[in-house]
């Protein structure tokens, strides 16, 4: 892996279902082949358990737990490298 290889994840705190439409969009994009299923895992949605009041839920701990549980998938997953760049593309994945 070279210096420019990037693995990243985005953690979204889904307070009161705010990001439910985005989650549905990603699911549909995977179903229609616009996003590889493995790449959908780059978005981590943190939901409040139904039995807990969202106002008292520890969102910070839940976000850190989600980040700690995420593992880099390794080469061939979602990799941007300078070698993948040419005049017609921004990145390969």
N, C-alpha and C positions, 0 to 999 in steps of 0.2 A: 504494500500500500504506500503510495507516495504522499507527499505533503498536502496535495490538493484534493485528495479523496475525502469526501464528506459523507458522514452518516449522521442523521439528525432525526429527532422526533419532536412533535408539537403536542403539548399538553393543553387541553381545553377544559376549563372548569365549567361543566354544563349545569349552571345554576338555573333552577326552575325550567329546565329543558330548553334553554336559550339556543344551544347548538344542535338541537334535534334536526332542524332542516338541513344543516350542513352534513350531519351524519347520514341522513337519507340521500342527499346528493351524492356523497361518496359511494354509498351502497349501489345506487343506480349507475354511477359511472363505472364501477367494477362490473356490474351485471351486463352493461352494454359494451364492455371492452375498452373503455377510454382510460381506465386505470387498472394496472395489474393488481390482482388481489393482495399480493404480498406488500405492495406499496401502500395500501390502505392502512396498514399497521403503523404507518408513520404518524398518524393522527391518533392520539390517546385521549379518549373522552373520560373525564372523571365525573361520575354521577353520585348524587346524594342517595344513600339507601332510603327506600320508601318510608321506613319506620322512623326516620330521623328528620327533625325540623331543619330545613336548609339554612335557617338563620343561626342555628347553633352547631351545624356541622363543621368539623375542622377541615376546611378546604385545603389549607396549606399542607397539613400532614398527608392528606389524600393525594395531593399533587406530587409531593416528594416520594411517596410510596409508589405511585405510578411510574415516575422517572427511574426509581431504583429497580423496579421490576422489568423495565425495558432493556432489551439486549440488542446490540448491534447485530444485524443479520449476516454480516460478513460480505465478502466480494460478490459482485453479481446481483446485488439486491437493488439498490438505488445509489449509483455511484456517479459522481461527476468528477471528471479528471480533465486536465488540460489536453491530454492525448485524445480525448473524445471530441474536442472542439474542432470544427472546420468552418469554412465560409458559409455553409448552409445549415448548420445546427448550433444549438446553444449547449446542449448536453445530451448524453445518451443514458438511457436507463432501461 
